[in-house]
Amino acid sequence: MHPNEELARSEMEATQRGDMEGMLAHYSDDVVFHYPGRNVLSGTHRGKDALRRWMDGFGVILGERGALTRTSHDVVAGDDHVVSLIAVDARRTDGRAARWNAAFVMHVSEGKICELWAHIDDPYAVDHLLA
């Protein structure tokens, strides 16, 4: 397994466990995260603190009894980039739900994810969920 594939799979496992610190350990301190759409979480987020706030924001919107599940389909890795294909199921406390597929394109440097682009097949569903 390529080291960058291992990095992406390990990040996904930490995220699925709800291990925020373990997840953040996979990113450079100055990571740049690009999230698409026209919702409160869309935009470019710079640094680990911004990434943490983005994750926390998703949790706040979903609510205490909400749920978010990411399922990995495949990971393709090279020396500088990783593409992780995932399916996401999300449900808010109020019952609003959405399902989408995403490709996360990651730039890796010195064993850390330093830039991340989320590409979503149904950004309108995500916008509606996060409205």
C-alpha positions, 0 to 999 in steps of 0.5 A: 500500500502506498504511504499516502493511501495509508494516510488517507485510510487512517484519517478516515478511520479516525474520523469514523471513530469520532477521534478529532485529535487523531483526525487532525494529526493527519493534516499540516498546521496550515492545511487549506480545505475547500468545501463547495456549495452555498451553505454556511460551511462552504468556502475555503478554510485555512489551518487546523483550527478552521478545520476543527471549527468546520467539523464542529459546525457540521455537528451543531447543524446536525444536532445532538441526535443527528448522524453522519456516516462516511463509507469509503469506496476506494482510495487512489494514491500517488507521491503527491496526491490522494483521491478518496471516494466516499459515500455520505449519509447525514441526518439532522435531529429534525429529520432532514436527511441527505445522501451524496457521493464525494471525491476528496482530492488531497495534496500531500507534503511531508506525510501530511495532508496540506490541501483538500478539495471536496467534490460532491455529486449533489451539492444542492442536497448538501445545501438543503441539509445545511440550510 
